[in-house]
Amino acid sequence: MALSYKARRRWALVILIIGLPLYIAVAWWLVGTLSRPNVLVELLIYVALGIVWALPFKFIFKGIGQADPDADE
């Protein structure tokens, strides 16, 4: 079942306001539990974690910045 435009907007807002800060805290904790790696390795870990969070939500964020296609003109 496909989500409507309004539902995708609402879920995107929930993900950005609640989910992303939680993900950042978990990623920060995860990297903090490791012994201090090389700066480039640590940067690579943060970049990878920064990209990985958005992949499952790609379908929700796609087209959110566009005008509502279901709205009456």
Sequence and secondary structure as in RCSB ss.txt:
>XXXX:A:sequence
MALSYKARRRWALVILIIGLPLYIAVAWWLVGTLSRPNVLVELLIYVALGIVWALPFKFIFKGIGQADPDADE
>XXXX:A:secstr
    HHHHHHHHHHIIIIIHHHHHHHHHHHHHHS    HHHHHHHHHHHHHHTTGGGHHHHTTTTS  TTS  
